[in-house]
Amino acid sequence: MTATSLTRRRALLAGLALPAAALPGCASLDPAEYADQKPVLDLTRYFDGMIDGWGMVQDRGGKVLRRFTVVIQAGWRGDTGTLDEAFVWSDGERQRRVWTLQRRQAGSYTGTAADVVGEATGTARGNALNWRYTMALPVSGRTWHVDFDDWMFLVDDRVLLNRATMSKFGVRLGEVTLSMTRR
């Protein structure tokens, strides 16, 4: 790498980091804030059987970049759950992701998938689940590691709403919104 390209790369990274540093400090939500909310989200009950979903990906300005549908075949054996997700994107792309979830101590979960870097961690309280992970996403022939901060809220026994914020280097890139319904 030449000195000029190294300088450009550092300037780009600094430019991405400065907006995040200029933001006023804000504490992230705590799942415990939802402990008294009903109905209680029990992942082993909700993610058991077939689930249909409809969603969209938006950039940080709110522009819808892509829409998708997903069918999830979910089930548990003891403390281990599997979510087999089949996505169909608005541009015709088909994608499959298989999550393996592990129930830990009260309300805590971990998970892995082929395109997840390391392990996802989650905490469920009341009707909410906060799920955090880093995903390896293909972008213009390269792979970016993008951080996801997912919040899922159980509306009733069948409907679960999911909002995920995507970020890189602490800079918000956009959001994924997903509505799921159990069959």
N, C-alpha and C positions, 0 to 999 in steps of 0.2 A: 504494500500500500504506500502510495506516495505521500509526502508531507502535505501537499495540497488537498488530496482526498481525505486524509486523516483530519485536517482542519475543518473541511466541509462537514464531515460526519459529526465531529464534536459540536459544531455550530448548530447542526440540525437537532442533535440530542438536547443541547442547551435550550434551543428554541421550544422544544416540546416540554421540557421540564419547567421553564419559567412560568407559563400560564398556571400550572398546578401549584407552584410555590406562591403565586400571587393570590390564590383563592383564600378566603378566610377559613380558618380552621373549623371543621365541623366533625362532631363525633358521629361515628357510624351507628346505625340502629342496633339494638340489642334484642335478640329473640325473646328474652325474658319479658319485654314490654307487652308481649302477646300471650303470656301464660294463662290469663283468665278468659281468653277468647274462645268461643265455641263456633262450630264443632271442632273437636280436637283432631288435629292432623296426625294420624298414625300411618306412617309410610307403609307398613306391612299390610294394612287394610286397604288404603287407597290404591297403591301400586300392586294390585293383584287382579289379573285378568286383562281384558282389552280396553285401551284408552285411545280416544281420538283427540287430536289437537290441531289448532289453527293458529298461525303466528306470523310475525313480521320482524324484519331487521331494519332498524333506523340508524342513520348517522347521527352525529352529535347535534346537528341542526334540526333534526326531526324528520328529514327526508326519508321516505320508505325506500330502501334499497332492494329488498327481496321479500317475498311472501312465501309461506310454506304450509304444508299439511304434514302431520305425522301420525302414524299408527304405532302404538306401543303395546307390545305383549309383555306383561309383567307378572312376576311370581316370586315367591319366597320359599326357601327350604331352611327352616330354623332361622338363624340370624343372617343368612346370606340371601340377597335379593338380586334378581336379574331384570333389567329393563332393556328389551330389544326394540330399538327405535328405527322405524323406516320412514325417512323424510322424502317428500316430493316438493321440489322448489318451483317457484313460479316460472323459472326459465327452463324447466324440464329436467334439471339435474336430479338424480336420485342419490340418496346417501343413507348409509346405515351406521348406527352407533349402538354398541352393546355396553351398557353399564353393569358393573358388578358392585353391588352395595353391601356393606357390612354394618349391621346394627351393633353399636358399642354400648357404653353405659347409658343410662336413662336419657333419651332424647338426642343422643349423639350418633352420627353416622359417618362412614368414610366410603369412598367410591373410586373406582378406576374405570377407564375406557381407553381404547387404543390411541385416541387423539388427545387424551388428557395427560399433561406433563405432571408426573408424580401422582399424588393422591388428592382427591377432593375431600373436603371436610364440611360437615353440616351439623346444625343444631336445630332441633324442633322444640317449640314451646307453644302450647295452645293451638291455634289454627295456622301457625306460621312455621316455615322452615327457611333458614338462611343457609345457602349452599355456596361455597367458594372453591374455585379451582382455576388452573391455568390450562388453556387449550392451545394446541398447535394448529394454527389455521393457515391454509395455503392462500397467499396473496400475491398475485402477479408473478408466479413462478418461484416465489420464496415462501418460507414458513415463518410466521410470526407467532410468538408466544403471547397470547392475549389473556389477561386476567378477567374472570367472570365473578360477579357478585350477584348471585341469584336470590330472589325472595319469592317464595311460593306461599299462597294463602288459600286455604280451603274455604269455599263459599258455602257449600252444602255437601251431602254425601257423594255427589257426582261431579261437581265442578271445582276445578283448581285453577287459580290464576297465577301466572309466573311472569316476573319482570326481572330481567338480568341486565346489569350495567357492565359494559365491556370497557377495559382500560389497558393502557400500555404506558410504562414509565410513570404511572400515576395520573396520566391524562385520559379523561373520559373520551372514548371513541364513538360510543353509541349505545343502543339498547336493543334487546330482544324482548318482545312481548308474546306470550303464549297463553292460550286458553285451552284447558284440557277437560274432557268429559268422559267419565267411565260409561261403558256400555251397560 
